[in-house]
Amino acid sequence: MRVIGLDLGGTKIAAGLFEGDRLLKKEVVPTPKEGGEEVVRALAQAARALGLEGVRAVGLGTPGPLDFREGVVRFTPNIPGVKDLPIRRLLEAELGLPVFLENDANAAALAEHHLGAGRGFGSSVFLTVSTGVGGGVVLGGRVLRGERGQGGELGHMTLLPGGPVCGCGLEGCLEALAAGRALEREASYAYARSVSVPELFALAQEEEKARRILLQAASYVGLALASLVKAFDPGVFVLGGGVALNAPEAYWEALLSTYRRYLQGWEAPPVRKALLGADAGLLGAALTARFGVEDGAR
Amino acid sequence: MRVIGLDLGGTKIAAGLFEGDRLLKKEVVPTPKEGGEEVVRALAQAARALGLEGVRAVGLGTPGPLDFREGVVRFTPNIPGVKDLPIRRLLEAELGLPVFLENDANAAALAEHHLGAGRGFGSSVFLTVSTGVGGGVVLGGRVLRGERGQGGELGHMTLLPGGPVCGCGLEGCLEALAAGRALEREASYAYARSVSVPELFALAQEEEKARRILLQAASYVGLALASLVKAFDPGVFVLGGGVALNAPEAYWEALLSTYRRYLQGWEAPPVRKALLGADAGLLGAALTARFGVEDGAR
């Protein structure tokens, strides 16, 4: 089946023409800063540039909480002007094709499950640790969206009651303890100056203070995975995102050590690094389109 | 479809003959203290006493971690001598009927979903707060068992790193913070004498010290539910168990207040009290048998 995948990011839009899982052609354009309708127009233009002939459907991966029933992006923290945008209806009108939406972390989870590190497992739980922490749960080959689109928002599970306040407004979320921005917050406090994630990684090779910040964050990720075993017991965990994938070896050791410590007496699913890199979102958008047509669901 | 449900408890075995969801006949016998084979014989005898004519299958709800693939109860804390018991094979040999196993909390979750407080919702997450804390997740009308039978073990999600050590050996589990035995531990410490759950409930009507213990435990349940929204986003939460259902009103207020506090900015699924009482396990066992036949799965 020929489909188009669209991956809407804060700085760029990636568009891919797919035949099955095979990427035939790819376009990347900057994300307009003006707001909702400009974004829709840019998405449509990127799709058209790939050629719409023979295309059955379009899949769109987008940040922000989604209303799947109405096909609306409620808001996105990184693209100003996108608020309560009926993106599905607008894009369908532009392209004359059915459009299927997915949250960007869910799309990446879907791609890693079918084509990446989760391949061959019956189910997978995906966590991406970068600026924020995103999650996605794939059961029976499909994303668990939950009844209100809030399923798989694993970055906002509470790990430490009374812990640091998250961007989402709640306290002690995994994201507030382990995301790149959380690492920067802790490092900048401890060093009384602005410290970036790459700098923290470098410092951690030499200094106990930096190492401690890094390993504490890694432990929270391990703790979260252990709790998720008792919720989903997935076939595999897939970990992606710039922080997790670029962190020094000690980060992974701390993560896995805490994970195993909180699973003593339990069976521990394997933990794998994500394989698809930046393309995961685009591949997931294409799968969303294909499954949307096959399943006849939204 | 005519099926038999069997509910294996620490003190008694309940057996029910069902036509669809309708209970035609019920037997209750004591659980043998001697061990595995005696337990199997008692289960078979209870089933036979109901009459096997026209019965398509038997569903068995049992405590303890299960190996669903092999049909084995690994162990149960409350029935001595039950260890690595191939209960499915033994019971099938005794009865000459297909036997379908389910964890007891999962069976109750299934019953509440289809016949009780979860009826009419697309999915439900069930939590039973009694001596321990059990859980069950029902998605698409079926129990989420996970890949190794560890799914829905919600009592052992870590809520407080560094918290009290649980019966399972890990620390800070929901069960270690909110189960009846946790309430007794806290109350007995605070009053420097043995205090039971009913006594704590009574004391909490009059004394701040007792109330604080109770409300803290309730808050942990509310916190767990809020995190579960970000994992499953279920249609409804169903809460059962002697502690939750018999607790004073203040317990529920604290539970719901923490739940809502950790869902600010999110949509909160409704929280309902379980409706089926002690029969949930038996009804769930019968549903397990029926779905086992219908789905052709184990």
Chai-1 contact restraints between the chains, C-beta under 6 A:
chainA,res_idxA,chainB,res_idxB,connection_type,confidence,min_distance_angstrom,max_distance_angstrom,comment,restraint_id
A,G122,B,E147,contact,1.0,0.0,6.0,A-B,restraint_1
A,G146,B,F232,contact,1.0,0.0,6.0,A-B,restraint_2
A,G146,B,D233,contact,1.0,0.0,6.0,A-B,restraint_3
A,E147,B,G122,contact,1.0,0.0,6.0,A-B,restraint_4
A,E147,B,D233,contact,1.0,0.0,6.0,A-B,restraint_5
A,E147,B,G235,contact,1.0,0.0,6.0,A-B,restraint_6
A,R148,B,D233,contact,1.0,0.0,6.0,A-B,restraint_7
A,R148,B,E267,contact,1.0,0.0,6.0,A-B,restraint_8
A,Q150,B,V229,contact,1.0,0.0,6.0,A-B,restraint_9
A,Q150,B,D233,contact,1.0,0.0,6.0,A-B,restraint_10
A,G151,B,F232,contact,1.0,0.0,6.0,A-B,restraint_11
A,G151,B,D233,contact,1.0,0.0,6.0,A-B,restraint_12
A,E153,B,K230,contact,1.0,0.0,6.0,A-B,restraint_13
A,H156,B,K230,contact,1.0,0.0,6.0,A-B,restraint_14
A,M157,B,S227,contact,1.0,0.0,6.0,A-B,restraint_15
A,M157,B,K230,contact,1.0,0.0,6.0,A-B,restraint_16
A,T158,B,L223,contact,1.0,0.0,6.0,A-B,restraint_17
A,T158,B,S227,contact,1.0,0.0,6.0,A-B,restraint_18
A,T158,B,Y262,contact,1.0,0.0,6.0,A-B,restraint_19
A,G169,B,Q264,contact,1.0,0.0,6.0,A-B,restraint_20
A,G169,B,G265,contact,1.0,0.0,6.0,A-B,restraint_21
A,L170,B,Y262,contact,1.0,0.0,6.0,A-B,restraint_22
A,L223,B,T158,contact,1.0,0.0,6.0,A-B,restraint_23
A,S227,B,M157,contact,1.0,0.0,6.0,A-B,restraint_24
A,S227,B,T158,contact,1.0,0.0,6.0,A-B,restraint_25
A,V229,B,Q150,contact,1.0,0.0,6.0,A-B,restraint_26
A,K230,B,E153,contact,1.0,0.0,6.0,A-B,restraint_27
A,K230,B,H156,contact,1.0,0.0,6.0,A-B,restraint_28
A,K230,B,M157,contact,1.0,0.0,6.0,A-B,restraint_29
A,A231,B,A231,contact,1.0,0.0,6.0,A-B,restraint_30
A,F232,B,G146,contact,1.0,0.0,6.0,A-B,restraint_31
A,F232,B,G151,contact,1.0,0.0,6.0,A-B,restraint_32
A,D233,B,G146,contact,1.0,0.0,6.0,A-B,restraint_33
A,D233,B,E147,contact,1.0,0.0,6.0,A-B,restraint_34
A,D233,B,R148,contact,1.0,0.0,6.0,A-B,restraint_35
A,D233,B,Q150,contact,1.0,0.0,6.0,A-B,restraint_36
A,D233,B,G151,contact,1.0,0.0,6.0,A-B,restraint_37
A,G235,B,E147,contact,1.0,0.0,6.0,A-B,restraint_38
A,Y262,B,T158,contact,1.0,0.0,6.0,A-B,restraint_39
A,Y262,B,L170,contact,1.0,0.0,6.0,A-B,restraint_40
A,Q264,B,G169,contact,1.0,0.0,6.0,A-B,restraint_41
A,G265,B,G169,contact,1.0,0.0,6.0,A-B,restraint_42
A,E267,B,R148,contact,1.0,0.0,6.0,A-B,restraint_43
